[in-house]
């Protein structure tokens, strides 16, 4: 069955999702949303960087897109800094009976752990329209759910779980959002958005708590930790130029604590070029990035996942993989029961159909 699909946004992730929707034979692109005036009225093929004309023109008319009665919307518009507006956009589709898969609102990667102000209106919109909402990505997302489930499935006993993203962000051209959010290039005394109290826990704590629930583990608390590394020499990279004395690497984690010790940890080590933070963990085999799960216990399991091994570098690969995490769920979301679903609610094979043609 060919699904009629709308792509919502054409940013870093949206551009790749749009390309996938145009190229895949099992979906039909019927609508495209763009917020930039420079993109309105342009063909989807052009905005996707493809040498094709689709006849689908970008619009910022939400009502017109809802009226298309598509099977599904791929929602990749940045939502965390415009939560009420984004929630209204998603809810409009859900109430109209259009399913939504997306990469925004990372708080909904583990929807049972999300705050009521976000979860309840969207759950009601699903109920009103008999529709389904699925939010996921790579991290938060795949590494903290599907990759962990795979590691735990071959464990006889788990005593501690660590999920890591260890990535060189130097080649990532996103100083305006990622750079600012992480505090790259700033004084070490500066507090970036990510390190404001409660932000780390809101983004990664949901998967910590959700995993604890799945394992039947009662946590004493969920806590945050973070640190920075400052450059002693100038660092030039695609992300930005970092002057001496400014932040060129960060390390942070959200930990689920039981009996005074962390038993579930979601950790990031992000640097700008391999010159930064030489004493912090690096990916294996000289690679520039890894998403890793380590399960302590019997027999002890470690899984290292790498993206960008063929035509894209690791940062580009991460963006493509994030888009794929949503696009690959279109058919499953269309067939799922009404409501907000999580990775724990679907089979890993639900992300597979339609990938080879």
C-alpha angles and dihedrals in degrees: 000000000000112000120216106227140185123207112215111203134002102220129120094307097025094059091059093043089051092052091051092050092051094047100042115092094207095065135054117211107222103162143021131196123204128170100197114093088218090063100044112112095015122125119260092234092058093048090049091053092245128136093234137097113224101177088231109121125200116251138175092210104116094183092054091052093048089050090060088077091216121183093237145002122215101213114197101148114130105263111165094080094041100036102156094047093046092047090053091051094050093043091053091061094042093051089051090055097257114135118228130212117180153157098220128089093045087189085078095059083095099027096181087063096046122109117265094241088068105028101046101054091047092046089052091049089053090051092048093052101031087238139138133234123199123179123183144130140167101282113030088028129028098032093049097044121016096031091046092048090054092052094045092049090069095042123103091197134357122210098170137003126205123187115190139184108195106179140159103222093186094108094046111107098210109104091141096064113009093033093050095041092051095041096238113170093017132115112275089242091060116103111219122204092262093059098048109119112281098007096105091047092049092054104037103014092076091065091045091054093041092053090048089053091050090051094044091240119150109214122209091210145334113234139180133225132179142168139179137220121212126210120248091194132029115280119204120193142139092272094056147295113281116203123212112281093027128110114273100160138027134194123194141158145184112217133196106215127208123173091352097305133093112253099167118036131179107192137177129198108185124173139170104238126337090277090075123088096354092181095055123088119288130198116265126264095022092292120151096228144018141177104210137185120194121186116192115206136059115012093351118230135209125184122185117195123192128191127195098042097139124029101353136055118246096267093047087044090054092053092048091048091051090054091046091053088066101033092051090058097056097102095041092049090051090054098040124102116267116279143058110312131193135202089264089061096056135059117252086238090064088078093055113065116102097021099114124051 
